[in-house]
């Protein structure tokens, strides 16, 4: 067998070093801007508002720091060449493993959030309702207490002293919106950059980070929308127990959607880590390339199969002589070596090649006694 780094064809494609730089910056910016900076901003927003919704968003950003650290460690380990001798077939499974851990962490976080929101949906809001009713009764029985107050000002005052989540000053409200707007802008910028790094740098880590930033943009936008919507409704005096359920219901729906996205990502990584058979189109492309490579030589393709090996594919190829002719060992070795090198340097993302010569006497036989290494894989006959 042989292995070689995939370089790909010249199609305005970035060099390996440039792709590595893009992936590195995607991880760094996601950690420092998308993690540490956003936690600091949301801590300030929580200090100003005391809102549990902002608090939940702040802890979500703390989770982003942890998940970004997981991908940073994965990238560092996969790029480390000092211990490459300990990985005879390379480190192409490390990145899917890191993404799998990342997805597992996100799934765990979303599961906890869904459970918390379900509990909040079924919690009684009698205390807040009783406080609001008591204050309204007080103002109705003592009209002089509301002297000079408009209806919206009175509702704001009732909200201030009956609810645990209070924004005391308009300037604080505006400040919180500005801070959350900055968070959305940062996440949007990171989403754009990581999407570019994923596309141009062909980085699975950048692709995973772009998914996370997309979810955060949606989550933070939902926080702002609920913040504005509930404040507007309460200012119009339409407060009620149902309003307290808008936040957990919306958060639960968003968490469920994010849970499904990360579950799909986790299943994809399990597929590429388990030597799963490649897609039919990829197998057909490898067969066509192998036939073209062997067209002018003394050998022809007998069977081909490709399967996932983390980042990329491995190919198992069996060839046979075109005619009943004797070939010395050096000719056979040269043909197999040329075929392996051709596949490794192609644009088919093949990183491992296992080529074998089948004796012409064995053609048409269903016995796999001379190729037991492939017995567990259904081979594609050509």
C-alpha positions in Angstrom: 0.0 0.0 0.0 1.0 3.6 -0.4 -0.1 7.0 0.9 0.5 10.5 -0.3 -0.9 14.0 0.5 -3.6 15.0 -1.9 -2.6 18.0 -3.9 -5.4 18.1 -6.5 -5.5 19.6 -10.0 -4.7 23.2 -10.9 -8.1 24.9 -11.0 -7.4 28.2 -9.3 -7.0 26.0 -6.3 -5.1 27.3 -3.3 -1.8 25.6 -2.3 -1.7 23.3 0.7 0.0 26.0 2.8 -2.6 28.6 1.9 -5.4 26.2 2.8 -3.8 25.5 6.2 -3.5 29.2 6.9 -7.2 29.7 6.1 -8.2 26.9 8.4 -5.9 28.2 11.2 -7.4 31.7 11.0 -10.9 30.3 11.0 -10.2 28.5 14.3 -8.4 31.4 15.9 -11.0 34.0 15.0 -13.8 31.7 16.1 -12.1 31.2 19.5 -11.1 34.8 20.3 -13.8 36.8 18.5 -16.7 34.3 18.5 -16.0 33.0 21.9 -14.0 35.1 24.4 -15.1 38.5 23.0 -18.8 37.5 22.9 -18.8 36.2 26.4 -17.4 39.5 27.6 -20.1 41.5 25.7 -22.9 39.3 26.9 -21.7 39.5 30.5 -22.0 43.2 30.3 -25.5 42.8 28.7 -26.6 40.5 31.5 -25.3 43.0 34.1 -27.4 45.7 32.6 -30.6 43.7 32.1 -30.6 40.8 34.5 -32.5 38.9 31.7 -32.4 35.1 31.9 -32.6 35.0 28.1 -29.3 37.0 27.9 -27.9 34.8 30.6 -28.7 31.7 28.6 -27.1 33.2 25.5 -24.0 34.1 27.6 -23.6 30.4 28.7 -24.1 29.3 25.1 -21.1 31.5 24.2 -19.1 29.8 27.0 -19.9 26.6 25.2 -18.6 28.0 22.0 -15.2 28.6 23.7 -15.1 25.0 24.7 -16.1 23.7 21.3 -13.6 26.0 19.5 -10.9 24.7 21.8 -11.8 21.2 20.8 -11.3 22.0 17.1 -8.2 24.0 17.8 -6.6 21.0 19.5 -7.8 18.7 16.7 -6.1 20.9 14.1 -2.9 21.2 16.1 -2.7 17.4 16.5 -3.5 16.7 12.8 -0.8 19.2 11.7 1.9 18.0 14.1 4.5 16.1 12.0 6.8 15.2 15.0 4.8 12.1 15.8 3.9 11.2 12.3 5.9 7.9 12.6 3.3 6.8 15.1 0.6 7.0 12.4 1.6 4.7 9.6 -1.5 5.5 7.5 -1.6 9.2 8.4 -3.8 11.4 10.5 -6.8 11.7 8.2 -9.2 10.4 10.9 -8.3 13.0 13.5 -10.3 15.8 11.9 -13.6 13.8 11.7 -12.9 12.6 15.3 -12.6 16.3 16.5 -15.8 17.2 14.6 -17.6 14.3 16.2 -16.6 15.4 19.7 -17.7 19.0 18.7 -21.1 17.7 17.5 -21.5 15.5 20.6 -20.8 18.6 22.8 -23.4 20.7 20.9 -26.0 17.9 21.0 -25.5 17.6 24.8 -25.9 21.4 25.2 -29.0 21.5 23.0 -30.5 18.5 24.9 -30.0 20.4 28.2 -31.5 23.5 26.8 -34.6 21.6 25.4 -35.2 20.0 28.8 -34.9 23.4 30.6 -37.3 25.0 28.1 -39.9 22.2 28.6 -39.7 22.7 32.3 -40.2 26.5 31.9 -43.2 25.9 29.7 -45.0 23.9 32.3 -43.9 26.1 35.3 -46.6 28.1 37.0 -46.4 31.9 36.6 -48.8 32.6 39.5 -46.2 34.6 41.5 -45.6 37.1 38.7 -49.3 37.2 37.8 -50.3 37.8 41.5 -47.7 40.6 41.8 -49.0 42.4 38.6 -52.7 42.0 39.7 -51.9 43.3 43.2 -50.2 46.4 41.8 -53.0 47.1 39.3 -55.5 46.8 42.1 -53.5 49.2 44.2 -53.4 51.8 41.5 -57.2 51.4 40.8 -58.0 51.8 44.5 -55.6 54.7 45.0 -56.0 56.8 41.8 -53.8 59.6 43.3 -50.8 57.2 43.1 -51.0 57.2 39.3 -51.4 61.0 39.0 -49.4 62.3 36.0 -48.6 58.8 34.7 -49.7 57.7 31.2 -51.0 54.2 30.6 -47.8 53.0 29.1 -45.7 54.5 32.0 -48.0 52.8 34.5 -47.6 49.4 32.8 -43.8 49.9 32.7 -43.9 50.7 36.4 -46.0 47.6 37.1 -43.6 45.5 35.0 -40.7 46.9 36.9 -41.8 45.8 40.3 -43.7 42.6 39.4 -41.2 40.8 37.1 -37.8 39.5 38.0 -36.5 40.3 34.5 -36.4 44.1 34.4 -34.8 46.7 32.4 -34.9 49.8 34.6 -33.9 52.5 32.2 -34.4 53.2 28.5 -30.7 53.8 28.1 -30.0 50.3 29.5 -32.5 48.8 27.0 -30.8 50.6 24.1 -27.4 49.5 25.4 -28.4 45.9 25.5 -29.8 46.0 22.0 -26.5 47.6 20.8 -24.5 44.9 22.5 -26.5 42.1 21.1 -26.4 43.8 17.7 -22.6 43.7 17.9 -22.7 40.0 18.8 -24.8 39.3 15.7 -22.4 41.4 13.5 -19.4 39.5 14.8 -21.0 36.1 14.3 -22.2 37.1 10.8 -18.6 38.2 9.9 -17.2 34.9 11.2 -19.9 33.0 9.3 -18.8 34.7 6.1 -15.1 34.1 6.7 -15.5 30.4 7.8 -17.8 29.7 4.8 -15.1 31.1 2.6 -12.4 29.1 4.3 -14.5 26.0 4.0 -15.0 26.5 0.3 -11.6 27.8 -0.8 -9.5 26.0 1.9 -11.5 22.8 1.6 -11.5 22.6 5.4 -14.0 20.4 7.2 -13.1 22.2 10.5 -14.0 25.6 8.9 -17.2 24.0 7.6 -18.1 22.9 11.1 -17.3 26.3 12.5 -19.5 28.0 9.9 -22.4 25.8 10.9 -21.9 26.8 14.5 -21.8 30.5 13.6 -24.9 30.2 11.5 -26.7 28.7 14.5 -25.4 31.5 16.8 -26.6 34.2 14.4 -30.1 32.6 14.4 -30.0 32.2 18.2 -28.8 35.8 18.9 -31.3 37.2 16.4 -34.1 35.3 18.2 -32.9 36.8 21.5 -33.2 40.3 20.1 -36.6 39.6 18.4 -38.1 38.2 21.6 -36.5 41.1 23.6 -38.1 43.7 21.4 -41.4 41.9 21.0 -42.1 41.3 24.6 -41.1 44.8 25.6 -43.4 46.3 23.0 -46.3 44.1 24.0 -45.9 44.9 27.7 -45.6 48.6 27.0 -49.1 48.4 25.4 -50.4 46.8 28.5 -51.0 43.4 27.0 -49.1 41.5 29.6 -50.2 38.0 30.6 -49.1 34.5 31.6 -48.8 33.5 27.9 -46.1 36.2 27.3 -43.8 34.4 29.7 -44.0 31.3 27.6 -42.9 32.9 24.3 -39.2 32.8 25.3 -39.0 29.1 26.3 -41.2 28.0 23.4 -39.1 29.8 20.8 -35.9 28.8 22.4 -37.0 25.1 22.4 -37.9 25.2 18.7 -34.6 26.7 17.8 -32.7 24.2 20.1 -34.6 21.3 18.5 -33.6 22.5 15.0 -29.9 22.9 16.0 -30.0 19.5 17.7 -31.1 17.9 14.4 -28.4 19.7 12.5 -25.6 18.5 14.8 -27.0 15.0 14.9 -26.8 14.8 11.1 -23.2 16.1 11.3 -22.3 13.5 13.9 -23.8 10.7 11.8 -21.8 11.9 8.8 -18.6 11.7 10.8 -19.4 8.2 11.9 -19.8 7.3 8.2 -16.4 8.6 7.2 -14.7 7.0 10.2 -16.1 3.5 9.8 -14.6 2.6 6.4 -18.0 3.1 4.8 -18.3 2.4 1.1 -17.9 5.5 -1.1 -20.7 6.9 -3.2 -21.4 5.2 -6.5 -20.4 8.2 -8.5 -16.9 8.3 -6.9 -16.5 4.6 -7.6 -17.4 5.1 -11.2 -14.9 7.9 -11.5 -12.1 5.8 -10.0 -13.0 2.9 -12.4 -12.9 5.3 -15.4 -9.6 6.8 -14.3 -8.0 3.4 -13.7 -9.1 2.1 -17.1 -7.7 5.2 -18.8 -4.4 4.8 -16.9 -4.0 1.1 -17.9 -5.3 1.5 -21.5 -1.9 1.4 -23.2 -0.4 -1.2 -20.9 -0.4 -5.0 -20.6 -3.0 -5.1 -17.7 -6.7 -4.3 -17.4 -9.1 -3.6 -14.6 -10.8 -6.5 -12.9 -12.4 -5.0 -9.8 -12.4 -1.7 -8.0 -13.8 -0.5 -4.6 -13.3 2.8 -2.7 -14.3 3.6 0.9 -14.0 6.4 3.3 -10.8 6.8 5.5 -11.6 10.0 7.3 -10.6 12.9 5.1 -10.7 11.3 1.6 -10.9 7.8 0.3 -8.9 4.6 0.0 -9.1 2.5 -3.2 -8.7 -1.2 -3.6 -7.9 -2.2 -7.2 -7.5 -5.6 -8.7 -6.0 -5.9 -12.2 -5.3 -8.8 -14.5 -3.2 -9.4 -17.7 -4.9 -8.6 -20.9 -3.6 -11.8 -22.6 -2.1 -15.1 -21.6 1.4 -13.7 -21.5 4.1 -14.2 -19.0 5.2 -11.1 -17.1 8.3 -10.9 -15.0 8.0 -9.6 -11.4 9.6 -6.3 -12.2 7.0 -5.5 -14.9 4.2 -6.4 -12.5 5.7 -4.3 -9.7 6.2 -1.3 -12.1 2.6 -1.5 -13.3 1.2 -1.6 -9.8 3.5 1.2 -8.6 2.5 3.4 -11.6 -1.2 2.7 -11.0 -0.9 3.7 -7.3 1.0 6.9 -8.1 -1.5 7.9 -10.7 -4.4 7.4 -8.3 -2.7 9.2 -5.5 -1.8 12.3 -7.6 -5.3 12.5 -9.2 -8.1 14.8 -8.2 -10.2 11.9 -6.9 -9.2 12.5 -3.2 -7.7 9.0 -3.0 -5.1 8.9 -0.3 -4.5 5.2 0.0 -4.2 2.6 -2.8 -4.1 -1.1 -2.4 -3.5 -2.7 -5.8 -3.2 -6.4 -6.5 -2.7 -8.5 -9.6 -5.1 -11.4 -10.1 -3.8 -14.4 -12.1 -5.5 -14.8 -15.4 -6.5 -18.3 -14.5 -8.7 -16.8 -11.7 -10.8 -14.6 -14.0 -14.4 -15.5 -13.8 -13.9 -17.3 -10.5 -16.0 -16.2 -7.6 -13.4 -17.5 -5.2 -11.7 -14.8 -3.1 -9.1 -17.2 -1.7 -6.2 -15.2 -3.3 -7.5 -11.9 -2.0 -8.9 -12.5 1.5 -8.2 -8.9 2.5 -11.1 -7.8 0.4 -13.6 -10.5 1.3 -15.6 -8.2 3.7 -16.1 -5.5 0.9 -18.5 -5.9 -2.0 -16.2 -5.3 -5.0 -17.3 -3.5 -8.2 -16.7 -5.7 -11.2 -15.9 -3.9 -14.5 
